[in-house]
Every structure is written in structure tokens, then in C-alpha cells.
Amino acid sequence: MRLKKIQHALITKKINFTYHEEDDCGSLDFQFRGLRYHIWEFLDGETYGVETNVKCAGKSEDILGDYETEIADLILTWPEMAIPG
């Protein structure tokens, strides 16, 4: 299981997501406030990174380094989901 910090942030915010793993790279897809987001992990040589649109829903970008912490911290700043009932 990969992208654990990000999955924990999504669970904390009560955001449903799908997770897939292939070739030792994780992939997360989810919706938040009507917008679709993705976090697709890749391996470039020996360096892991992600392609994602979490910073700007309409634009994908690559993030290298400590991408899990960077993305998880960003998600945790998002407003709470309104859950009926």
C-alpha cells in the first residue's frame, strides 16, 4: 500500500476515494466539492513523484521530493465536507 499519508488525510476529511496500485506505484482518484482530483504516482529512474491536480483542479503538475506530506498537508487545509444526517 502506497500514498498512506495522503489516504489518511482523505479519510480524516471524510473524502471518498479509489486506490489502485500497479508496478509499485499508487493512484488515487476522488471528488471534492464537485471537482475531480487525481494523484498518480510514477517512478522516473530511481525517483518517485506524482502527477496531480490537487493544487489547481484544472491543471496537472508533477511533484517530486516529499510529495506525500505536501499533498496531505494541503488536503487537511480544505474545509470539512457537509455530511447529511
Biotite code that builds the C-alpha atoms (Angstrom):
import biotite.structure as struc

atoms = struc.array([
    struc.Atom([0.000, 0.000, 0.000], chain_id="A", res_id=1, res_name="MET", atom_name="CA", element="C"),
    struc.Atom([1.422, 3.369, -1.065], chain_id="A", res_id=2, res_name="ARG", atom_name="CA", element="C"),
    struc.Atom([0.404, 7.022, -0.570], chain_id="A", res_id=3, res_name="LEU", atom_name="CA", element="C"),
    struc.Atom([-0.587, 6.247, 3.039], chain_id="A", res_id=4, res_name="LYS", atom_name="CA", element="C"),
    struc.Atom([-0.234, 9.836, 4.337], chain_id="A", res_id=5, res_name="LYS", atom_name="CA", element="C"),
    struc.Atom([-2.498, 11.117, 1.584], chain_id="A", res_id=6, res_name="ILE", atom_name="CA", element="C"),
    struc.Atom([-5.033, 8.342, 2.164], chain_id="A", res_id=7, res_name="GLN", atom_name="CA", element="C"),
    struc.Atom([-5.049, 9.195, 5.871], chain_id="A", res_id=8, res_name="HIS", atom_name="CA", element="C"),
    struc.Atom([-5.692, 12.887, 5.063], chain_id="A", res_id=9, res_name="ALA", atom_name="CA", element="C"),
    struc.Atom([-8.592, 11.942, 2.771], chain_id="A", res_id=10, res_name="LEU", atom_name="CA", element="C"),
    struc.Atom([-10.083, 9.658, 5.424], chain_id="A", res_id=11, res_name="ILE", atom_name="CA", element="C"),
    struc.Atom([-9.671, 12.394, 8.046], chain_id="A", res_id=12, res_name="THR", atom_name="CA", element="C"),
    struc.Atom([-11.588, 14.805, 5.785], chain_id="A", res_id=13, res_name="LYS", atom_name="CA", element="C"),
    struc.Atom([-14.225, 12.124, 5.041], chain_id="A", res_id=14, res_name="LYS", atom_name="CA", element="C"),
    struc.Atom([-13.484, 12.277, 1.310], chain_id="A", res_id=15, res_name="ILE", atom_name="CA", element="C"),
    struc.Atom([-14.249, 9.043, -0.548], chain_id="A", res_id=16, res_name="ASN", atom_name="CA", element="C"),
    struc.Atom([-11.537, 7.896, -2.920], chain_id="A", res_id=17, res_name="PHE", atom_name="CA", element="C"),
    struc.Atom([-10.460, 4.987, -5.057], chain_id="A", res_id=18, res_name="THR", atom_name="CA", element="C"),
    struc.Atom([-6.983, 3.500, -4.770], chain_id="A", res_id=19, res_name="TYR", atom_name="CA", element="C"),
    struc.Atom([-5.143, 1.373, -7.286], chain_id="A", res_id=20, res_name="HIS", atom_name="CA", element="C"),
    struc.Atom([-1.589, 0.124, -7.362], chain_id="A", res_id=21, res_name="GLU", atom_name="CA", element="C"),
    struc.Atom([0.421, -1.029, -10.334], chain_id="A", res_id=22, res_name="GLU", atom_name="CA", element="C"),
    struc.Atom([4.161, -1.557, -10.766], chain_id="A", res_id=23, res_name="ASP", atom_name="CA", element="C"),
    struc.Atom([4.755, -0.388, -7.158], chain_id="A", res_id=24, res_name="ASP", atom_name="CA", element="C"),
    struc.Atom([3.094, 2.993, -7.840], chain_id="A", res_id=25, res_name="CYS", atom_name="CA", element="C"),
    struc.Atom([-0.120, 4.165, -6.170], chain_id="A", res_id=26, res_name="GLY", atom_name="CA", element="C"),
    struc.Atom([-3.016, 6.007, -7.769], chain_id="A", res_id=27, res_name="SER", atom_name="CA", element="C"),
    struc.Atom([-5.779, 7.949, -6.003], chain_id="A", res_id=28, res_name="LEU", atom_name="CA", element="C"),
    struc.Atom([-8.885, 9.452, -7.601], chain_id="A", res_id=29, res_name="ASP", atom_name="CA", element="C"),
    struc.Atom([-11.555, 11.403, -5.728], chain_id="A", res_id=30, res_name="PHE", atom_name="CA", element="C"),
    struc.Atom([-14.090, 14.222, -5.900], chain_id="A", res_id=31, res_name="GLN", atom_name="CA", element="C"),
    struc.Atom([-14.306, 17.211, -3.602], chain_id="A", res_id=32, res_name="PHE", atom_name="CA", element="C"),
    struc.Atom([-16.989, 19.874, -3.920], chain_id="A", res_id=33, res_name="ARG", atom_name="CA", element="C"),
    struc.Atom([-17.900, 18.698, -7.399], chain_id="A", res_id=34, res_name="GLY", atom_name="CA", element="C"),
    struc.Atom([-14.355, 18.729, -8.777], chain_id="A", res_id=35, res_name="LEU", atom_name="CA", element="C"),
    struc.Atom([-12.419, 15.607, -9.733], chain_id="A", res_id=36, res_name="ARG", atom_name="CA", element="C"),
    struc.Atom([-8.874, 15.177, -8.469], chain_id="A", res_id=37, res_name="TYR", atom_name="CA", element="C"),
    struc.Atom([-6.137, 12.660, -9.165], chain_id="A", res_id=38, res_name="HIS", atom_name="CA", element="C"),
    struc.Atom([-2.818, 11.718, -7.624], chain_id="A", res_id=39, res_name="ILE", atom_name="CA", element="C"),
    struc.Atom([-0.885, 9.356, -9.871], chain_id="A", res_id=40, res_name="TRP", atom_name="CA", element="C"),
    struc.Atom([2.461, 8.150, -8.596], chain_id="A", res_id=41, res_name="GLU", atom_name="CA", element="C"),
    struc.Atom([5.295, 7.427, -11.034], chain_id="A", res_id=42, res_name="PHE", atom_name="CA", element="C"),
    struc.Atom([8.861, 6.170, -10.909], chain_id="A", res_id=43, res_name="LEU", atom_name="CA", element="C"),
    struc.Atom([11.399, 8.012, -13.046], chain_id="A", res_id=44, res_name="ASP", atom_name="CA", element="C"),
    struc.Atom([14.612, 6.015, -12.856], chain_id="A", res_id=45, res_name="GLY", atom_name="CA", element="C"),
    struc.Atom([15.027, 5.665, -9.100], chain_id="A", res_id=46, res_name="GLU", atom_name="CA", element="C"),
    struc.Atom([12.995, 8.758, -8.162], chain_id="A", res_id=47, res_name="THR", atom_name="CA", element="C"),
    struc.Atom([9.326, 8.612, -7.195], chain_id="A", res_id=48, res_name="TYR", atom_name="CA", element="C"),
    struc.Atom([6.991, 11.506, -7.898], chain_id="A", res_id=49, res_name="GLY", atom_name="CA", element="C"),
    struc.Atom([3.334, 12.196, -8.585], chain_id="A", res_id=50, res_name="VAL", atom_name="CA", element="C"),
    struc.Atom([1.274, 13.835, -11.263], chain_id="A", res_id=51, res_name="GLU", atom_name="CA", element="C"),
    struc.Atom([-1.627, 15.613, -9.606], chain_id="A", res_id=52, res_name="THR", atom_name="CA", element="C"),
    struc.Atom([-4.149, 18.404, -9.885], chain_id="A", res_id=53, res_name="ASN", atom_name="CA", element="C"),
    struc.Atom([-4.752, 18.944, -6.143], chain_id="A", res_id=54, res_name="VAL", atom_name="CA", element="C"),
    struc.Atom([-3.209, 22.436, -6.149], chain_id="A", res_id=55, res_name="LYS", atom_name="CA", element="C"),
    struc.Atom([-5.243, 23.613, -9.142], chain_id="A", res_id=56, res_name="CYS", atom_name="CA", element="C"),
    struc.Atom([-8.123, 21.346, -10.225], chain_id="A", res_id=57, res_name="ALA", atom_name="CA", element="C"),
    struc.Atom([-7.826, 22.361, -13.880], chain_id="A", res_id=58, res_name="GLY", atom_name="CA", element="C"),
    struc.Atom([-4.072, 21.876, -14.211], chain_id="A", res_id=59, res_name="LYS", atom_name="CA", element="C"),
    struc.Atom([-1.878, 18.831, -13.627], chain_id="A", res_id=60, res_name="SER", atom_name="CA", element="C"),
    struc.Atom([1.657, 19.174, -12.341], chain_id="A", res_id=61, res_name="GLU", atom_name="CA", element="C"),
    struc.Atom([4.460, 16.877, -11.275], chain_id="A", res_id=62, res_name="ASP", atom_name="CA", element="C"),
    struc.Atom([5.678, 16.977, -7.666], chain_id="A", res_id=63, res_name="ILE", atom_name="CA", element="C"),
    struc.Atom([8.909, 15.327, -6.543], chain_id="A", res_id=64, res_name="LEU", atom_name="CA", element="C"),
    struc.Atom([10.522, 15.098, -3.110], chain_id="A", res_id=65, res_name="GLY", atom_name="CA", element="C"),
    struc.Atom([8.266, 14.738, -0.076], chain_id="A", res_id=66, res_name="ASP", atom_name="CA", element="C"),
    struc.Atom([5.094, 14.869, -2.171], chain_id="A", res_id=67, res_name="TYR", atom_name="CA", element="C"),
    struc.Atom([3.059, 12.818, 0.306], chain_id="A", res_id=68, res_name="GLU", atom_name="CA", element="C"),
    struc.Atom([3.493, 15.325, 3.127], chain_id="A", res_id=69, res_name="THR", atom_name="CA", element="C"),
    struc.Atom([2.995, 18.293, 0.799], chain_id="A", res_id=70, res_name="GLU", atom_name="CA", element="C"),
    struc.Atom([-0.281, 16.944, -0.602], chain_id="A", res_id=71, res_name="ILE", atom_name="CA", element="C"),
    struc.Atom([-1.590, 15.579, 2.716], chain_id="A", res_id=72, res_name="ALA", atom_name="CA", element="C"),
    struc.Atom([-0.955, 18.927, 4.421], chain_id="A", res_id=73, res_name="ASP", atom_name="CA", element="C"),
    struc.Atom([-2.792, 20.736, 1.609], chain_id="A", res_id=74, res_name="LEU", atom_name="CA", element="C"),
    struc.Atom([-5.806, 18.412, 1.798], chain_id="A", res_id=75, res_name="ILE", atom_name="CA", element="C"),
    struc.Atom([-6.010, 18.907, 5.560], chain_id="A", res_id=76, res_name="LEU", atom_name="CA", element="C"),
    struc.Atom([-6.481, 22.669, 4.985], chain_id="A", res_id=77, res_name="THR", atom_name="CA", element="C"),
    struc.Atom([-9.608, 22.086, 2.875], chain_id="A", res_id=78, res_name="TRP", atom_name="CA", element="C"),
    struc.Atom([-12.985, 22.818, 4.504], chain_id="A", res_id=79, res_name="PRO", atom_name="CA", element="C"),
    struc.Atom([-14.950, 19.967, 6.042], chain_id="A", res_id=80, res_name="GLU", atom_name="CA", element="C"),
    struc.Atom([-17.388, 18.064, 3.859], chain_id="A", res_id=81, res_name="MET", atom_name="CA", element="C"),
    struc.Atom([-21.028, 18.605, 4.705], chain_id="A", res_id=82, res_name="ALA", atom_name="CA", element="C"),
    struc.Atom([-22.359, 15.142, 5.526], chain_id="A", res_id=83, res_name="ILE", atom_name="CA", element="C"),
    struc.Atom([-26.169, 14.965, 5.774], chain_id="A", res_id=84, res_name="PRO", atom_name="CA", element="C"),
    struc.Atom([-27.794, 13.218, 8.706], chain_id="A", res_id=85, res_name="GLY", atom_name="CA", element="C"),
])
